[in-house]
Amino acid sequence: MTVMKHFRVLLTTLALVSGLAASRATAQVTVQRLNFSLLADHQIELIHATDVLTNERTAIQTALVTTGNVMRALRYEMFGTNWATNFPAAELVREVNLVTGAEGIFMREGTRQTNVSAYFGGSAANDFTGQVDAAVPALQNNFSPNTPLRNGHLFFRASATTSNLQNSETFFFISLNTTNLKFNVFGFGETEPMSVRGRFNGTLVSNTVDRFAAQGIGSLYYNSSTNLFPPPFDGIITNAGPTHGMFSTGVPVYLPLTDGP
């Protein structure tokens, strides 16, 4: 009886260990920095806290929205007034699972990260091309273009050696939705497929991950009263208007993660 009891305890222990190992299974993931540089023009609405008469006219203001502004908006959305002490040195990255192809956008600092994909809706899917047709239905009015629009190869010759670089051009769409910063940007740019290889516990995993750089136009909204930008006037100021600029992903880097996509 005692032997059987010990045997059951051993089986239970092994099951728990196996479950814990499965829950901490390592994903083979690439990490790419996500970069923004958007120039937005807005007509300023003046709202004075003292509610006094003024002869100031509304004006057009230009705001430069960078990756840092996007990060601050995300942190304010997630942590409220404690945003400054949470993930203060984080980077915004795109992650791709080399085995399953799953994608996600994460706020990453050191060895810890948190998934912020929900704030980008479905626009991050399929290398930021998943919502192009829905965002710009006029592309489909007369014909359905092939995506990517062009595939080609660049050949570079150095002495007797010729290298071959595959690239393509296509449309992109990215959307951000937080309380204090929102934008929808439709762009066009070039992609470069990059081969990534990694080894973990003796297992070699390799795949191709795209990096891209796109120039785009769209619309943008921001609330400068939450320290996203230095407010030019007193009171709460919210601005919305057209925007243009670029967004891109960096070189993919292999990382074995337990909390990737």
Residue frames relative to the residue before (quaternion, step in Angstrom):
aa qw qx qy qz dx dy dz
M 1.0000 0.0000 0.0000 0.0000 0.00 0.00 0.00
T 0.6610 0.5079 -0.2985 0.4648 3.53 0.98 -0.96
V 0.6351 0.5348 -0.3265 0.4518 3.58 1.04 -0.86
M 0.6604 0.5059 -0.3077 0.4619 3.58 0.94 -0.89
K 0.6348 0.5335 -0.3302 0.4510 3.56 1.02 -0.81
H 0.6594 0.4959 -0.3033 0.4768 3.58 0.97 -0.89
F 0.6326 0.5420 -0.3300 0.4440 3.56 1.04 -0.77
R 0.6449 0.5107 -0.3146 0.4736 3.58 1.03 -0.83
V 0.6353 0.5242 -0.3262 0.4638 3.58 1.01 -0.81
L 0.6425 0.5226 -0.3199 0.4601 3.58 1.02 -0.83
L 0.6554 0.5068 -0.3144 0.4634 3.59 0.94 -0.88
T 0.6417 0.5246 -0.3179 0.4605 3.58 1.00 -0.86
T 0.6522 0.5195 -0.3087 0.4576 3.57 0.96 -0.89
L 0.6577 0.5084 -0.3072 0.4633 3.57 0.95 -0.89
A 0.6404 0.5246 -0.3237 0.4581 3.57 1.01 -0.79
L 0.6557 0.5079 -0.3126 0.4630 3.57 0.98 -0.84
V 0.6508 0.5119 -0.3121 0.4659 3.56 0.97 -0.86
S 0.6551 0.5080 -0.3126 0.4637 3.57 0.96 -0.86
G 0.6526 0.5144 -0.3133 0.4597 3.57 0.99 -0.83
L 0.6475 0.5120 -0.3166 0.4672 3.56 1.01 -0.83
A 0.6498 0.5135 -0.3175 0.4619 3.57 0.97 -0.82
A 0.6501 0.5133 -0.3198 0.4600 3.57 1.00 -0.81
S 0.6698 0.5059 -0.3048 0.4500 3.56 0.98 -0.86
R 0.7298 0.3675 -0.2247 0.5308 3.59 1.23 -0.45
A 0.2401 0.7949 -0.5237 0.1900 3.56 1.21 0.51
T 0.3977 -0.7390 0.5026 0.2075 3.53 -0.94 0.94
A 0.2536 -0.7511 0.5927 0.1421 3.54 -0.93 0.96
Q 0.3707 -0.6971 0.5669 0.2349 3.56 -1.11 0.74
V 0.0467 0.8507 -0.5046 0.1397 3.57 -0.11 1.35
T 0.2345 -0.7144 0.6312 0.1903 3.53 -1.25 0.54
V 0.2081 -0.7642 0.6037 0.0910 3.55 -1.13 0.78
Q 0.0135 -0.7893 0.6133 -0.0262 3.57 -0.93 1.00
R 0.4483 -0.6591 0.5259 0.2968 3.58 -0.97 0.77
L 0.2384 -0.7462 0.6080 0.1292 3.54 -1.09 0.83
N 0.1006 -0.8374 0.5371 -0.0147 3.57 -0.61 1.18
F 0.0780 -0.7837 0.6157 0.0233 3.55 -1.12 0.83
S 0.1125 0.7383 -0.6641 0.0352 3.53 -1.21 0.65
L 0.1090 0.8187 -0.5408 0.1595 3.54 0.01 1.38
L 0.2096 -0.7668 0.5980 0.1029 3.56 -0.88 1.00
A 0.0759 -0.8288 0.5540 -0.0200 3.56 -0.53 1.22
D 0.1841 -0.7665 0.6083 0.0930 3.59 -1.01 0.87
H 0.0078 0.8196 -0.5687 0.0685 3.56 -0.81 1.07
Q 0.3706 -0.6613 0.5953 0.2663 3.50 -1.23 0.54
I 0.3428 -0.7734 0.5045 0.1726 3.54 -0.61 1.18
E 0.1898 -0.7295 0.6461 0.1202 3.55 -1.07 0.86
L 0.2707 -0.7889 0.5346 0.1362 3.56 -0.58 1.14
I 0.0280 0.7735 -0.6311 0.0518 3.55 -0.74 1.09
H 0.1446 -0.8206 0.5506 0.0514 3.57 -0.36 1.23
A 0.5097 -0.6711 0.4536 0.2900 3.53 -0.92 0.99
T 0.6888 0.4823 -0.2843 0.4606 3.60 1.09 -0.68
D 0.3175 -0.7863 0.4779 0.2294 3.57 1.32 -0.14
V 0.3706 0.7185 -0.5037 0.3045 3.58 0.92 0.90
L 0.5971 -0.5514 0.4372 0.3851 3.54 -1.27 0.38
T 0.0060 -0.7970 0.6037 -0.0146 3.55 -1.07 0.71
N 0.3130 -0.7384 0.5616 0.2037 3.54 -1.15 0.57
E 0.3756 0.7226 -0.4935 0.3053 3.57 1.25 0.36
R 0.3297 -0.7409 0.5549 0.1860 3.52 -0.97 0.89
T 0.5585 -0.5523 0.4749 0.3969 3.54 -1.24 0.40
A 0.1420 -0.8063 0.5732 0.0332 3.54 -1.09 0.67
I 0.4608 -0.6374 0.5353 0.3079 3.51 -1.30 0.35
Q 0.0695 -0.7945 0.6033 0.0086 3.54 -0.77 1.07
T 0.2669 -0.7498 0.5861 0.1522 3.55 -1.10 0.73
A 0.0721 -0.7905 0.6080 0.0142 3.56 -0.92 0.95
L 0.2616 -0.7389 0.6013 0.1548 3.55 -1.01 0.87
V 0.1295 -0.7941 0.5929 0.0320 3.56 -0.58 1.19
T 0.0683 -0.8149 0.5755 -0.0116 3.56 -0.55 1.19
T 0.7266 -0.3903 0.3197 0.4664 3.55 -1.32 -0.06
G 0.6206 0.5577 -0.3383 0.4353 3.59 1.06 -0.73
N 0.6445 0.5057 -0.3196 0.4762 3.60 1.03 -0.75
V 0.6294 0.5234 -0.3277 0.4718 3.57 1.04 -0.78
M 0.6543 0.5124 -0.3078 0.4631 3.58 0.95 -0.89
R 0.6613 0.5049 -0.3167 0.4554 3.58 0.93 -0.85
A 0.6403 0.5183 -0.3258 0.4639 3.59 1.00 -0.78
L 0.6552 0.5040 -0.3149 0.4665 3.59 0.98 -0.81
R 0.6690 0.4938 -0.3039 0.4650 3.59 0.92 -0.87
Y 0.6366 0.5121 -0.3327 0.4710 3.60 1.00 -0.75
E 0.6422 0.5285 -0.3208 0.4532 3.57 1.04 -0.79
M 0.7435 0.4366 -0.2228 0.4549 3.58 0.93 -0.91
F 0.8233 0.2525 -0.0889 0.5005 3.56 0.95 -0.87
G 0.4152 -0.7394 0.4550 0.2718 3.61 1.24 0.08
T 0.8392 -0.1475 0.1203 0.5094 3.57 -0.94 -0.89
N 0.6430 0.4984 -0.3301 0.4787 3.61 1.27 -0.17
W 0.2990 0.8043 -0.4786 0.1863 3.57 1.25 0.26
A 0.6499 0.5651 -0.3285 0.3877 3.61 0.98 -0.82
T 0.7433 0.4009 -0.2198 0.4884 3.62 1.11 -0.60
N 0.6536 0.4780 -0.3171 0.4938 3.60 1.26 0.05
F 0.8327 -0.0695 -0.0198 0.5490 3.55 -0.68 1.17
P 0.1036 0.8518 -0.5099 0.0608 3.64 0.86 0.87
A 0.7737 0.2957 -0.1676 0.5347 3.63 1.09 -0.60
A 0.3280 0.7873 -0.4707 0.2260 3.58 1.20 0.47
E 0.2830 -0.7078 0.6175 0.1939 3.50 -1.38 0.35
L 0.3900 -0.6762 0.5675 0.2619 3.54 -1.24 0.51
V 0.0270 0.8318 -0.5488 0.0782 3.58 -0.55 1.15
R 0.3164 -0.6797 0.6237 0.2211 3.49 -1.36 0.44
E 0.1103 -0.8006 0.5876 0.0403 3.57 -0.90 0.94
V 0.1018 -0.7782 0.6191 0.0275 3.54 -1.07 0.85
N 0.3527 -0.7167 0.5651 0.2063 3.56 -0.88 0.99
L 0.3927 -0.7617 0.4684 0.2149 3.58 -0.54 1.19
V 0.6736 0.4908 -0.2948 0.4674 3.60 1.16 -0.51
T 0.8069 0.2876 -0.1327 0.4985 3.59 0.75 -1.04
G 0.4310 -0.7009 0.4633 0.3292 3.60 1.16 -0.50
A 0.4081 0.7197 -0.4728 0.3031 3.61 1.26 0.03
E 0.1934 -0.7920 0.5742 0.0744 3.57 -1.05 0.84
G 0.0914 0.7918 -0.6020 0.0473 3.56 -1.21 0.44
I 0.3123 -0.7103 0.5943 0.2117 3.54 -1.32 0.39
F 0.0637 -0.8238 0.5617 -0.0420 3.54 -0.76 1.11
M 0.3266 -0.6540 0.6382 0.2415 3.49 -1.35 0.47
R 0.0180 -0.8474 0.5262 -0.0685 3.56 -0.40 1.25
E 0.0369 0.7781 -0.6242 0.0600 3.55 -0.93 1.00
G 0.8205 -0.0364 -0.0139 0.5703 3.58 -0.46 1.17
T 0.7829 -0.2813 0.2327 0.5038 3.57 -0.71 -1.09
R 0.6603 0.4728 -0.3236 0.4856 3.61 1.22 0.08
Q 0.0090 0.7965 -0.6041 0.0238 3.54 -1.18 0.57
T 0.1546 -0.7590 0.6221 0.1139 3.54 -1.34 0.30
N 0.4770 -0.6989 0.4686 0.2538 3.54 -1.00 0.91
V 0.0552 -0.8073 0.5876 -0.0037 3.59 -0.74 1.10
S 0.2674 0.8097 -0.4889 0.1838 3.59 1.23 0.35
A 0.6018 0.6021 -0.3614 0.3804 3.59 1.03 -0.78
Y 0.6543 0.5233 -0.3200 0.4423 3.62 1.06 -0.67
F 0.6882 0.4328 -0.2793 0.5109 3.59 1.26 -0.23
G 0.4314 -0.7141 0.4514 0.3166 3.57 1.29 0.14
G 0.7270 -0.3816 0.2961 0.4881 3.56 -0.95 -0.85
S 0.4131 0.7577 -0.4443 0.2403 3.57 1.26 0.06
A 0.6346 0.5452 -0.3390 0.4302 3.62 1.16 -0.42
A 0.5023 0.6825 -0.4192 0.3260 3.59 1.23 -0.26
N 0.8552 0.1203 -0.1045 0.4931 3.52 -1.22 0.67
D 0.6858 -0.5106 0.2855 0.4329 3.55 0.81 1.05
F 0.6531 -0.5511 0.2834 0.4352 3.58 1.03 0.95
T 0.5686 0.5597 -0.4144 0.4379 3.60 1.08 0.71
G 0.4733 0.7402 -0.4017 0.2583 3.59 1.27 -0.26
Q 0.7768 0.3135 -0.1760 0.5171 3.62 1.10 -0.58
V 0.3045 0.7820 -0.5008 0.2121 3.60 1.21 0.30
D 0.7017 0.4749 -0.2858 0.4476 3.61 0.76 -1.00
A 0.6664 0.4943 -0.3043 0.4679 3.58 1.01 -0.80
A 0.6807 0.4927 -0.2917 0.4570 3.59 1.02 -0.78
V 0.7880 0.1417 -0.0619 0.5959 3.58 1.04 -0.73
P 0.1035 -0.8461 0.5196 0.0580 3.61 0.36 1.20
A 0.5389 0.6352 -0.4102 0.3712 3.61 1.17 -0.40
L 0.5324 0.6235 -0.4124 0.3972 3.59 1.20 -0.37
Q 0.7307 0.4260 -0.2213 0.4854 3.56 1.18 -0.62
N 0.3846 0.7701 -0.4615 0.2146 3.62 1.23 -0.03
N 0.8247 0.2229 -0.0857 0.5127 3.56 0.80 -1.00
F 0.7894 -0.0625 0.0464 0.6089 3.55 1.14 -0.52
S 0.4174 -0.6781 0.5410 0.2708 3.54 -1.27 0.35
P 0.2741 -0.7928 0.5172 0.1699 3.60 -0.30 1.19
N 0.5117 -0.6092 0.5040 0.3361 3.51 -1.19 0.57
T 0.1429 -0.7727 0.6125 0.0858 3.56 -1.08 0.72
P 0.4578 -0.2520 -0.8320 0.1862 1.59 -1.36 2.06
L 0.6400 -0.5572 0.3737 0.3746 3.55 -1.25 0.45
R 0.8036 0.0301 0.0129 0.5942 3.56 1.05 -0.71
N 0.1049 -0.7467 0.6524 0.0767 3.52 -1.12 0.75
G 0.1315 0.8072 -0.5661 0.1029 3.58 -0.91 0.78
H 0.3353 -0.7088 0.5818 0.2163 3.49 -1.38 -0.07
L 0.2167 -0.7376 0.6248 0.1367 3.53 -1.13 0.71
F 0.1644 -0.7975 0.5767 0.0658 3.54 -0.87 0.96
F 0.0793 -0.7860 0.6131 0.0115 3.55 -0.84 1.02
R 0.1297 -0.8033 0.5789 0.0530 3.57 -0.83 0.98
A 0.0089 0.7619 -0.6466 0.0363 3.53 -0.86 1.05
S 0.7940 -0.1120 -0.0208 0.5972 3.57 -0.36 1.31
A 0.8084 -0.2429 0.1757 0.5066 3.61 -0.64 -1.04
T 0.6081 0.5775 -0.3385 0.4266 3.59 1.29 -0.03
T 0.1185 -0.7802 0.6115 0.0576 3.56 -0.93 0.93
S 0.1374 -0.7863 0.5984 0.0689 3.57 -0.83 1.02
N 0.2643 -0.7781 0.5616 0.0966 3.52 -1.09 0.80
L 0.0388 -0.8015 0.5965 -0.0153 3.60 -0.66 1.12
Q 0.2511 -0.7732 0.5665 0.1349 3.55 -0.59 1.16
N 0.0923 0.7888 -0.6053 0.0542 3.57 -1.03 0.76
S 0.1183 -0.7817 0.6077 0.0756 3.56 -1.28 0.22
E 0.2689 -0.7371 0.5961 0.1705 3.55 -1.32 0.29
T 0.1392 0.7976 -0.5745 0.1200 3.57 -0.95 0.82
F 0.5800 -0.5592 0.4617 0.3712 3.55 -1.38 -0.05
F 0.1175 -0.7682 0.6259 0.0658 3.55 -1.24 0.59
F 0.0567 -0.7701 0.6328 0.0571 3.55 -1.28 0.44
I 0.0223 0.7894 -0.6125 0.0352 3.55 -0.94 0.94
S 0.0886 -0.7972 0.5972 -0.0040 3.54 -1.02 0.90
L 0.0779 -0.7718 0.6298 0.0409 3.58 -1.06 0.82
N 0.0211 -0.8049 0.5928 -0.0167 3.57 -0.93 0.89
T 0.2133 0.7186 -0.6369 0.1802 3.55 -0.37 1.32
T 0.7011 -0.4723 0.3143 0.4320 3.58 -1.24 0.24
N 0.8171 0.3009 -0.1127 0.4787 3.57 0.89 -0.94
L 0.7756 0.1542 -0.1318 0.5977 3.59 1.24 -0.05
K 0.0653 0.7809 -0.6133 0.0988 3.54 -0.78 1.12
F 0.1680 0.7798 -0.6013 0.0469 3.55 -1.14 0.57
N 0.1455 -0.7238 0.6660 0.1071 3.49 -1.39 0.44
V 0.0302 0.8205 -0.5656 0.0776 3.59 -0.52 1.16
F 0.1600 -0.7646 0.6221 0.0535 3.52 -0.89 1.09
G 0.0163 0.8471 -0.5266 0.0694 3.58 -0.66 1.08
F 0.2498 -0.7256 0.6202 0.1629 3.47 -1.42 0.17
G 0.2198 0.7986 -0.5354 0.1653 3.57 -0.84 0.87
E 0.5651 -0.6053 0.4686 0.3076 3.49 -1.40 -0.07
T 0.2081 -0.7617 0.6024 0.1168 3.54 -1.07 0.78
E 0.1310 -0.7651 0.6262 0.0731 3.51 -1.23 0.58
P 0.2754 -0.7654 0.5545 0.1759 3.62 -0.46 1.12
M 0.0943 -0.8039 0.5871 0.0114 3.55 -0.85 1.01
S 0.3877 -0.7225 0.5294 0.2179 3.56 -0.88 0.98
V 0.0621 -0.7931 0.6058 -0.0083 3.57 -0.85 1.05
R 0.0318 -0.7949 0.6058 -0.0123 3.56 -0.93 0.94
G 0.0458 0.7970 -0.6009 0.0406 3.54 -1.08 0.74
R 0.1792 -0.7777 0.5944 0.0991 3.54 -1.15 0.58
F 0.0610 0.7826 -0.6159 0.0668 3.55 -0.91 0.96
N 0.8381 -0.0204 -0.0438 0.5434 3.56 -0.79 1.09
G 0.7389 -0.4442 0.2260 0.4534 3.55 0.97 0.88
T 0.6294 0.5262 -0.3378 0.4614 3.59 1.27 -0.10
L 0.2366 -0.7750 0.5741 0.1173 3.57 -0.79 1.07
V 0.0369 -0.7805 0.6239 -0.0153 3.55 -0.87 1.04
S 0.0563 0.7933 -0.6039 0.0525 3.57 -0.91 0.89
N 0.1117 0.7682 -0.6247 0.0842 3.55 -1.20 0.62
T 0.4540 -0.6572 0.5232 0.2971 3.56 -1.33 0.02
V 0.0540 -0.7879 0.6134 -0.0094 3.57 -0.87 1.01
D 0.3865 -0.7416 0.5052 0.2132 3.58 -0.88 0.96
R 0.1138 -0.6973 0.6945 0.1359 3.48 -1.30 0.55
F 0.0350 -0.8201 0.5712 -0.0036 3.60 -1.02 0.67
A 0.1222 -0.7356 0.6560 0.1170 3.52 -1.39 0.25
A 0.0274 -0.8239 0.5644 -0.0438 3.57 -0.68 1.12
Q 0.2607 -0.7029 0.6391 0.1719 3.53 -1.23 0.68
G 0.0469 0.8474 -0.5235 0.0754 3.57 -0.78 0.95
I 0.2465 -0.7171 0.6266 0.1801 3.51 -1.42 0.11
G 0.1886 0.7871 -0.5740 0.1239 3.56 -1.22 0.43
S 0.5426 -0.5815 0.4820 0.3677 3.53 -1.20 -0.65
L 0.0765 -0.8046 0.5888 -0.0084 3.55 -1.14 0.71
Y 0.1049 -0.7678 0.6313 0.0323 3.54 -1.15 0.79
Y 0.1072 0.7883 -0.6051 0.0304 3.58 -1.04 0.69
N 0.2933 -0.7169 0.6109 0.1635 3.50 -1.31 0.57
S 0.2457 -0.8277 0.4894 0.1223 3.58 -0.27 1.24
S 0.5485 0.6452 -0.3999 0.3506 3.61 1.18 -0.17
T 0.6780 0.4845 -0.2943 0.4680 3.61 1.22 -0.19
N 0.6044 -0.6009 0.3334 0.4031 3.57 1.17 0.63
L 0.3378 0.7112 -0.5365 0.3039 3.58 1.13 0.52
F 0.7703 0.0134 0.0267 0.6370 3.52 1.11 -0.86
P 0.5606 -0.5627 0.4536 0.4041 3.62 -1.14 0.37
P 0.3678 -0.7463 0.5019 0.2363 3.62 -0.59 1.06
P 0.3797 -0.7502 0.4912 0.2277 3.62 -0.77 0.95
F 0.7736 0.1960 -0.1205 0.5904 3.59 1.22 -0.41
D 0.5652 -0.5723 0.4434 0.3954 3.56 -1.24 0.21
G 0.6786 0.4719 -0.3567 0.4354 3.54 -1.21 0.43
I 0.6246 -0.5297 0.4182 0.3929 3.53 -1.35 0.07
I 0.0483 -0.8096 0.5849 -0.0147 3.55 -0.76 1.02
T 0.0053 0.7726 -0.6346 0.0190 3.54 -0.78 1.04
N 0.1042 -0.8109 0.5759 -0.0038 3.54 -0.92 0.95
A 0.0102 0.7775 -0.6287 0.0122 3.53 -1.13 0.70
G 0.2790 0.7609 -0.5497 0.2025 3.54 -1.00 0.77
P 0.7177 -0.4305 0.3109 0.4505 3.57 -1.27 -0.18
T 0.0899 -0.7826 0.6136 0.0541 3.54 -1.22 0.50
H 0.0070 -0.7724 0.6346 0.0251 3.54 -1.22 0.47
G 0.3146 0.7432 -0.5446 0.2283 3.56 -1.14 0.56
M 0.5482 -0.6190 0.4619 0.3208 3.54 -1.20 -0.56
F 0.0178 -0.7432 0.6653 0.0681 3.50 -1.35 0.38
S 0.0037 -0.8199 0.5669 -0.0792 3.55 -1.00 0.83
T 0.2919 -0.6962 0.6142 0.2299 3.51 -1.39 0.17
G 0.4496 -0.7093 0.4847 0.2446 3.55 -1.14 0.69
V 0.7383 -0.3682 0.3094 0.4729 3.52 -1.32 -0.29
P 0.4091 -0.7201 0.4953 0.2622 3.64 -0.79 0.91
V 0.1326 -0.7818 0.6086 0.0294 3.55 -0.98 0.99
Y 0.4170 -0.7236 0.4945 0.2406 3.58 -0.85 0.96
L 0.0789 0.7663 -0.6353 0.0546 3.57 -1.07 0.88
P 0.3089 -0.7117 0.5887 0.2269 3.62 -1.01 0.74
L 0.0131 0.8312 -0.5512 0.0713 3.58 -0.33 1.26
T 0.3733 -0.7121 0.5493 0.2276 3.54 -1.24 0.53
D 0.7677 0.3121 -0.1739 0.5320 3.60 1.22 -0.26
G 0.3395 0.7444 -0.5051 0.2748 3.59 1.04 0.73
P 0.7144 -0.4377 0.3085 0.4504 3.59 -1.27 -0.11
